[in-house]
Amino acid sequence: MSNDDQYGGGHADVGGTGQTRTRLPDAPADPYGTPRRTPRASRGLVTVVGVVVLLVAAIAFANQGQDGPPATPSADTPPAATSTAPTGTRPVDAKNGGVPQGFAHDEQGAQSAAANFAAVLGSDGMFDSARRRAIVQAVYVPDVAAARQSDLDRVYTDQQFLARIGLDNTGRAPKGLTFISRTNPLGTKAEKFGGDTATVSVWFSTLFGLAGEGSKNPVAESWYTNTFELRWINGDWRISDFTQKDGPAPVGRDQRAASAEEMAAAVSQFGGLTYAR
């Protein structure tokens, strides 16, 4: 597979045996600091109507099946876990090569592992040879890591690819520019769980590009869903394979685009998170 096929305007995490692609957003045409057009009245009306509809639907859903006022839970009774609520289980207790490790040997632990794996595989660390090797060894099962290492090294050192996204031959940004590659998990879902194996989907957004005056690849946002095949090995969860699909992507809002300085400062000042289900 060619790099053009793999990236589609961005970089690829060759994560599985099926030549999985992780596409990053194409660079938008407008440079940093260019304000977006003023929203039209009709679009604003549609937005307001949409919010009202969502609120009505949420209230109706919340009231389904209630014959009376909801019972007040006792202070010592934890809330039931839902698809959006944290379980309260400690996610990890250590790190391996900068990657969280020590996930719980249960469904929630598998979801926490998948979210953190998505974040680190989409980080700028993949563009540094030493950090990339540490990440690969930490997230993949041993037999898969050996095969993926050479694939990933070839991808992230491809000179044409690096030049296309504005980096030099070593994967570094030009002077005066800040390279940003960050994955932000929004939610996880356990598709299957079998004790020592799990299939977990992670919905996330990505920020990718170069922040700085004169950048030809300003930072843009994209949305994807990765589905990880996980295996419990050596006391922790590891990736054996994964696939990716686009979206679901929300409707963009009419907000002023951040300046180059604002974007670079935000990414440098706001550190990444350890994700827990």
C-alpha positions in Angstrom: 0.0 0.0 0.0 1.4 3.4 -0.9 1.7 6.2 1.6 -0.8 8.3 -0.3 -3.4 5.5 0.2 -2.5 5.1 3.8 -2.7 8.7 4.8 -5.3 10.5 2.6 -3.7 13.7 3.7 -2.5 12.6 7.1 -0.5 9.9 8.9 -1.4 6.2 9.4 -1.1 4.0 12.5 -0.5 0.7 10.9 -2.2 -1.1 13.7 -3.3 -4.5 12.4 -2.9 -7.3 10.1 -5.3 -5.8 7.6 -3.2 -2.7 6.8 -5.4 -0.5 9.0 -5.4 3.1 8.1 -5.5 6.1 10.5 -6.2 9.1 8.3 -5.5 12.6 9.5 -7.4 15.6 8.4 -6.6 17.4 5.1 -5.2 20.8 5.7 -7.9 23.5 5.5 -7.5 26.3 3.0 -7.9 29.2 5.4 -4.8 30.2 7.4 -4.8 30.7 11.1 -6.4 33.8 12.4 -8.9 34.2 9.6 -12.3 34.6 11.2 -15.1 32.4 10.0 -18.0 34.0 8.2 -20.8 35.4 10.3 -23.5 32.8 10.8 -26.7 33.3 8.9 -30.0 33.8 10.7 -31.5 30.7 9.1 -28.6 28.6 10.4 -28.9 30.1 13.9 -32.7 29.3 13.9 -32.0 25.7 12.9 -29.5 25.4 15.7 -31.9 26.7 18.3 -34.7 24.4 17.1 -32.3 21.5 17.2 -31.3 22.2 20.8 -35.0 22.5 21.8 -35.8 19.2 20.2 -32.9 17.5 22.0 -34.0 18.9 25.3 -37.6 17.7 24.8 -36.4 14.3 23.8 -34.1 14.0 26.8 -36.8 15.0 29.2 -39.2 12.5 27.6 -36.7 9.7 27.8 -35.9 10.5 31.5 -39.5 10.3 32.4 -40.2 7.0 30.7 -41.3 4.2 33.1 -41.6 6.6 36.1 -44.9 6.3 37.9 -43.9 8.7 40.6 -40.9 10.7 41.8 -37.6 8.9 41.6 -36.4 7.3 44.8 -33.5 9.1 46.5 -30.5 6.8 46.7 -28.8 6.3 50.0 -25.5 8.1 50.5 -23.5 4.9 50.6 -25.0 3.4 47.5 -22.9 4.0 44.3 -24.7 5.0 41.1 -25.2 2.3 38.6 -22.7 2.4 35.8 -24.0 3.5 32.4 -22.5 3.9 29.0 -21.4 7.5 29.9 -20.7 7.2 33.6 -17.3 6.3 35.2 -17.1 3.1 37.1 -14.9 4.4 39.9 -12.2 1.8 39.3 -8.7 3.1 39.4 -7.5 3.0 35.8 -3.8 2.3 36.1 -1.0 2.3 38.7 2.1 2.6 36.5 3.5 3.5 33.1 5.6 1.6 30.6 7.5 3.7 28.1 5.3 6.6 28.9 2.2 4.5 28.3 -0.2 3.7 31.2 -0.2 0.1 32.3 -1.7 -2.0 35.0 -5.3 -2.0 33.7 -7.9 -4.0 35.6 -8.6 -7.5 34.3 -12.2 -6.8 33.5 -14.4 -5.1 31.0 -13.8 -1.6 32.4 -10.1 -2.2 32.4 -10.2 -3.2 28.7 -12.1 0.0 27.9 -9.6 2.1 29.8 -6.7 0.4 28.0 -8.3 0.9 24.6 -8.8 4.7 25.2 -5.2 5.2 26.3 -3.9 3.1 23.4 -5.8 5.3 21.0 -4.4 8.4 22.6 -0.7 7.3 22.5 -0.9 5.8 19.0 -2.2 9.2 17.7 0.4 11.3 19.6 3.4 13.2 18.3 5.6 10.5 20.0 5.0 8.3 17.0 7.2 10.7 15.0 10.2 10.1 17.2 12.1 6.9 16.7 12.9 6.1 20.3 9.5 7.1 21.6 7.8 5.1 18.8 9.7 2.0 19.7 8.7 2.3 23.4 5.1 2.9 22.4 4.9 -0.1 20.1 6.5 -2.4 22.7 4.1 -1.2 25.4 0.7 -1.4 23.5 1.0 -4.5 21.2 1.2 -8.1 22.1 4.8 -9.3 21.6 4.3 -11.3 18.5 2.4 -8.5 16.8 4.8 -5.8 18.0 7.7 -7.3 16.2 5.9 -7.2 12.9 4.4 -3.7 13.4 7.7 -2.1 14.4 9.2 -2.3 10.9 6.0 -1.2 9.3 5.7 1.8 11.5 9.3 2.8 11.2 8.9 2.7 7.4 5.8 4.9 7.6 7.1 7.5 10.0 10.4 8.0 8.2 9.0 8.3 4.7 10.6 11.5 3.4 7.8 12.3 1.0 5.2 11.9 3.7 7.1 14.1 6.2 7.6 16.8 3.6 4.0 16.8 2.8 2.9 17.5 6.4 5.7 20.1 6.8 8.2 18.2 8.9 11.9 17.7 8.2 13.7 14.4 7.6 13.8 13.7 11.4 10.1 14.3 11.9 10.6 17.7 13.5 8.8 21.0 12.8 10.6 23.9 11.2 11.8 26.7 13.5 9.0 28.9 14.7 6.3 26.3 14.2 4.8 23.8 16.6 3.8 20.3 15.4 0.6 19.1 17.0 -0.7 15.5 16.8 -3.1 14.6 19.6 -5.9 12.1 19.9 -8.8 12.9 22.3 -11.0 9.9 23.2 -14.6 10.9 23.8 -16.1 7.5 24.7 -15.6 3.8 24.7 -17.8 0.7 24.1 -17.1 -2.9 24.9 -18.3 -4.8 21.8 -17.3 -8.2 23.2 -15.6 -9.4 26.4 -14.4 -12.9 27.0 -12.2 -12.8 30.1 -8.8 -12.8 28.4 -9.9 -11.2 25.2 -12.0 -8.1 24.4 -13.2 -6.0 21.5 -13.5 -2.3 22.4 -14.5 0.6 20.2 -13.1 4.1 21.0 -14.7 7.2 19.5 -12.3 10.1 19.4 -11.3 13.4 17.7 -7.8 14.3 16.5 -5.9 17.5 16.2 -3.2 17.5 13.6 -1.1 20.1 11.9 1.5 22.9 12.4 0.8 25.9 14.5 2.7 29.1 13.8 2.9 32.0 11.5 3.2 31.0 7.8 2.0 27.4 8.5 0.8 25.8 5.3 -0.8 22.9 7.3 -2.8 24.6 10.1 -4.1 22.4 12.9 -7.5 20.8 12.0 -9.9 18.5 13.7 -11.2 15.1 12.5 -13.3 12.4 14.1 -12.9 8.6 13.9 -13.8 5.3 15.7 -11.2 2.6 16.3 -12.2 -0.9 17.2 -9.4 -2.7 19.1 -8.9 -6.4 19.5 -7.3 -6.8 22.9 -5.6 -9.8 24.6 -4.8 -10.2 28.3 -1.1 -11.1 28.4 1.6 -10.8 31.0 -0.8 -9.2 33.5 -2.1 -6.5 31.2 -4.2 -5.7 28.1 -2.4 -5.4 24.8 -3.5 -4.8 21.2 -3.6 -7.8 18.7 -5.3 -5.8 15.9 -7.5 -2.9 15.2 -9.7 -1.3 12.5 -10.8 2.2 11.9 -13.7 4.1 10.4 -14.6 7.7 9.9 -16.9 9.6 12.4 -19.4 10.0 13.8 -18.5 13.7 13.3 -20.5 16.5 14.8 -21.7 19.5 13.0 -19.1 22.3 13.1 -20.0 25.5 14.9 -19.4 29.0 13.6 -16.6 29.9 16.0 -13.6 32.1 15.4 -10.6 30.0 14.5 -7.8 30.2 17.1 -4.6 32.1 16.1 -1.4 30.3 15.6 -0.1 31.5 18.9 -3.3 30.5 20.8 -3.3 27.0 19.4 0.4 26.4 20.1 0.0 27.7 23.6 -3.1 25.6 24.3 -1.4 22.3 23.3 1.8 23.1 25.2 0.0 24.3 28.4 -2.8 21.7 28.5 -1.3 18.3 29.2 -2.7 15.0 28.0 -4.9 12.8 30.2 -5.0 9.2 31.5 -8.3 7.9 30.3 -10.5 5.8 32.5 -13.8 4.1 32.0 
